[in-house]
Amino acid sequence: MTMKMTQQNKQLVIVATSICTIALSSLFFGVQIGMSYGDIGTGHIDIPTSFASVNKDRPHPISKTRIRGDTSSKKRPSAQRIEEDQSEPKRVGQTHDSSAKLAKTAKTAKTTLKGGPKPPKVRESKKIPFFFVHINKTGGTSLFGMFREYCQLELDAFSEKWVTESGIHHRTFHATSHSLIVRHGYKVWEEAYTFAIVRHPLARQVSNFFFLIGNCDGRKDCLSDRMIPEDAIDMETDEEKIEAFHSWMANLYKAHPPGTPTNYLMGSKGHGNEDYDTFNATQTSWMVDPNDNNKIAVQKVYKLEELSTNMDEIASAIPCLKPAGGMAKENASKKTYPHYTKFSKNEKTNRIMREVFGIDYENFGYEYDPKR
């Protein structure tokens, strides 16, 4: 009887040991799973640093335009990192409360794991030879015309329109680096030749003003939205045109000052780029890296004023342009307004230009007092 009880005890000990082993294994496995999910929610992929940039160590205008203490631009959504981890990109050099941004990042990671809002979809990866970031009023329309004539196949590889999950419409024709990277992913972006064209900030503003006068003529909604006087089309003298421009700049600044969500309207329409809080009135904001506000994401930045001498370099990077034989000549006869240097004598406009577009003067080497 004693021997039989001993055998039963041994069997009970073996069973108990097995149960304990299984329990410990399950606990250890659960901890590993939890750690793995934690990595998915908070991990970051290093952003490439091999791009050539223009004064990439200069602060991005987002940090400068928020020194006035306005934090209303935080109402616009930040982009989400488009790699597999899908966590929100870091923000470098911003002046508003970073703890709130970190809290938002953590919340985004948790809701994504629990089946919450899905991150933006990245377009199916395919080889794209080049991306041209077309900043408005910098000569890009002429370049797109050359693409259509000589590089249609290459253009077809990336030219498109799309809608993000926030319901904002985007199109390649006027897409920022941020928008294109979110759409296509960093891998496709890095493998392509990426470039942009910039222009003297005052010349861009003057060109934009007179473009809008012609484009909005007879369209009251357009005139109202872009703050163009209804009788602007009837201006005849240079003095009238110069005075109207300065009034327009003052009105724009009052309605869309630096640091507000609509500040981009001082430079252009949103074109969908207002989807991301990296976008504002400056040309620099068109090229900023979505994960590093202090970095310009395109490989090359050309000046419109020097573009004709740089076309050989561009054609070397985009071989389909070689038959073009250079940049198409601008039709100067279409201009019905004075040279932009004539608009540089108004002190109030000059102060606005320095405050709103100072980062462009600094990044791209333009003079505040231009000489013809």
Buried (B, 14 or more C-beta within 10 A) or exposed (E): EEEEEEEEEEEEEEEEEEEEEEEEEEEEEEEEEEEEEEEBBEBEEEBBEEBEBBBBEBBBBBBBBBEEEBBEBBEBBBBBBBBEBBBBBBBBBBBBEEEEBEEBBBEBBEEBEEEEEEBBEBBEEEEBBBBBBBBBBBBBEBBBEBBEBBBEEBBEBBBEEBEBEEEBEBBBBBBBBBBBBBBBBBEBBBEBBBBBBBBBBBBBBBBBBBEBBEEBBEEEEBBEEBBBBEEBEEBEEEEEBBEBBBBBBBEBBEEBBBBBBBBBBBBBBBBBBBBBBBBBBBBBBBBBBBBBBBBBBBBBBBBBBEBEEBBEEBBEBBEBBEEBEEBBEEEEEEEEBBEBBBBBEBEEBBEBBEBBBBBBBBBBEBEEEBEE
